[in-house]
């Protein structure tokens, strides 16, 4: 299929170390790979701006283009097609066409970017006393130094036509093109969009191939664009504001092109954030996770945050794979697609940015790099997919020691429908987890708070050999507790300016007092609180008033059956609960929150910490299960 030329070139012809007047004439020419990929030789021959009696193409050019085509690169197909066009033009114009030189080995092809193939072509031009024709300035300089006659075609900076741009209008977020289907477009704003079928015929294979070639061509030539990744069956390109993904067989069953364009660039002021949150972002938060579902505006918020820090006089850089953040010139964007994680880590530690935006965290290596940089003192902003705010923290649990997590992530900003929906803060504390009563069960706990209300939302701690994330909820209060609360509250009002009391069991209460008055109530070596416990006849835990929970959640008790074997213990629930999370309690003591299997069952391995806790509760007939 003939290539339809989509780019209009105004090409500057420059002869190195010599000068032609008018039409360029050369008895023998040797074109290199760059000028063949551009499609210039056949074009110049047919419009009579280049005249020659013989064209010699080095076998190395064929080998390099063939290698690129075998990898699925569009440049390989474009180059081979141009050679076919040159052959036809030579036949029509009576020009001799020869193929010479030895076919390069694997070493030369692998090191083509280092100049091995270019060197073979230069040598052939010298041996044949021919003009080397190139569009590569480095190649022209190297050939000139070796004494070769060189004809260089230079391309001025210009705006190149992107064919798929015609599918976009002012309301279009993204366009989805697929062979055999009508074009689709997402119109609207992040979190509030509709998918519309465009009033156009179904796209053919020829059209998809033309779009694909045009995208690769523009990305290769436009100074504001680049090919991020080019694989055998997929291409990722950034063309000005467009992020474009191309997939083709065998990776996908048909040609598909997805192009995304940001509709609006927001500043942090556009989000109308509370003053308390703005102050934390500016002065305290240095390990920020921006979480949310796909298409809800995480990247847009990350861009606004990066520009906010830059405006505050901070040095900001990004890590992306692929690069798709639209940022001002003062922010340097590094690509994981073109550099290793070790290379990026070394560069960031040497350049010492104040903040680094990591878009997006996907695999274990990404999370390890994020954590390593944060612990090295770099302010980090990570973008991660999550359906709930706490899910973003879950992604770190299996990859870091529990006590390290709050030092890596201190703030989670959850984006929903293009706005900030919830903000969590993380703190490490040593305490008895909520729902437990024995003082000797105290352990390091990562407390997850609602940043704006200081409501304790989750606790993360080790339970046996497992790390559990337990939602913190108040259970229904026994009537007798109301009377006991008043007695305990009245007692502690003698020692604190403000007191709240919460009973967690028949013999234990949590007393909440202002942070500054806790040490006064506990006393030296805990002697004073011990005397209070003896006088009141209950165990007392003292916490800051700010950490008091405000929310009471009603729980629905569930029925279940038990199936035992030598290797496991299985709790069987109603089939309607398949995939749901259930809370297990030993009387009033919460054990853990666990998701059920697709068969609405919970299988516990014999000997595990959770198995031991459940067996203990079963032996006392005190095991209970609840659902929110």
C-alpha positions, 0 to 999 in steps of 0.5 A: 500500500502506498504511503499517503504523505501527511507532512508537508516538508520545507526542507533545507538542502545543504552540501557540506564542504561544497556547493551546488547551484540550482538543482542538486546533481551528483553522478552517484549517491549513497543514501543512509537510513535516516534519509530513507526513513524520511522518504526524501529520495523518491520524492526528490527524484520524482520532482527533479530536485535531485538528479543522479545516474546511480544510486547505491544502497548499502545492505546494512540499510536493508538489514537495519530496516528489516530488524526494525520492522521485525520488532514491529517499529513503524520506522522499519516499515516506512523505510522498506516502503521507501526503498520500494518507491526508490526502485520504481522511480529508478525504473521510470527515470532510467537510473541505475540502482545497486545494492552493495556491501556486506550484510551486518552481523547482530553486533552492528544491528544491536549497536546501530544507535552507537553509529556502527551502521552509519560507519559502514555506509560512510565507508561505502560512499568513500570507496565508490567516490559517491555523495553520501545523502543523509538527514542526520546532522551527526552523520554528516559531520562524521562523514565530512571529517573522513573526507566524504562528499555529503548532501545534508537535508535539514528540517526546520522547526515546524508544526506537524499535522496529527491526523487523529486531531480531527476527532477532538473538540473542546469537550473531548477528553479522549478518543478511542479508535479501533479497526472495524468499529466507529470512533468513540469519544469521551466528552466531559470532565474527569469523573463526569463524562459520557462516551459518545459514538462519533457520526463517522463510518467504521474504521478500516485497517488501511485507515488505522495503519495510516493513523499509526504511521502518522503518529510515529512520524510526527513523534519522531520529527516534532521537537515537542513530541517523542516516542516513549515506548516502541515495541513489536505490537505497541507504541506509546507516544507523547505528541504535544498535549496528546498521550497516544497508545497504539496496539496491534496484532498479535498483542491485540486482536485488531488495531486500536489507538487511544488518544488522551488530551487534558481539557483543563489545567487546574491550579491548587486554588481551583480545588478550594482546599481547606486552609488546614490541608493547604498548610499541611501540604505546604509545610509538613506533608512530604510523603503524599499519595494521590489516590483514586479510580482511573479517570477521576483526576489524579494526574490533574491534581498531581500537576497542580501540586507540582506547579504549586511547589514550583511557584513556592520556589521549590525544585520539582522533578517527575518520574513517569512511565510514560511521560504524560504530565503537562508541566511548565518548563521549569520542572524536569520530567524523567522517564522510566522507559528510557532510564533504569531505576538505579540511574534515576535514583542516582540523578535525583540524589545528586540533583537534590530536588525538594519534591519529586512526583512519581506518576504512577506507582504500579509494581514492587520496584516502583514502590521500593524506589518511592520509599528509598527516595523518601527515606533519603530525604526527598519529598515524594508525591506518588500517584496510585490507583485505588478504589478506597483511600485505605487501599492506597496504604494497602499497597505498601503493607506487603512491601515495607516493614510496618513501622516504616510506612508512616515515615514514607507516607504521611498523607493520602489525598483521595480524588473522586469526580475531579475533587478532593474527596477525603484526606487521611494522615498516618501516625505510628503509636505504641498502644493497645489496639482498639477492641483489645482490653489487656494492657500486655497486648500493647504494640506499635500501631499505625493509626490512620486518621481522617485528617480534617476531623481527626477521627480514627478510621483504621489501625494497622498492626501485626497480629501473630505473623500477619499484618491486619488493617482493622477499621475502628468502629464503636459498638452499641453501648450497653445501658450499664455503661452509660451510668458507669461513664458518668461516674468515671467522668465525674471522677476525672474532672477533678484532674482534667479540664475536659474529659470524655469516657468510653467503655470497651468492656465491663472492666476497662474504660478509655479516658480521653483528656487534653494531650497536655494533661495526660502525663499529669494523670498518669503520674510518675512511673504510672503510679497515679493512674494505678491508684485511680484504677484501684479506687474505681475497680476497672482498667483505665487507658488514657488517650488524647481527647483529639483522638476520640472517635465521633462516629458510631457504626451499627453492625449486623450480626451474621450466622455461620457454620464451622467445618474442621479438618486436620489442616484447616478450619472453615467458617461457612456463611450464607452464599449472598455474602460471597466476596463481602468483608466480615468482622470477627469478634471474641465477645466484645474484642475485635479479632480481624476484618476478613474478606470472604471467598467466592463461596462465602467461606473463610478458610483458616490454616491450622496453626496460624495466628488467626486460626488460634484466635478463632479456635480460642473464641469457639472453645468459649462459644464467644465467636461472633461475626458481623457485617456493616 
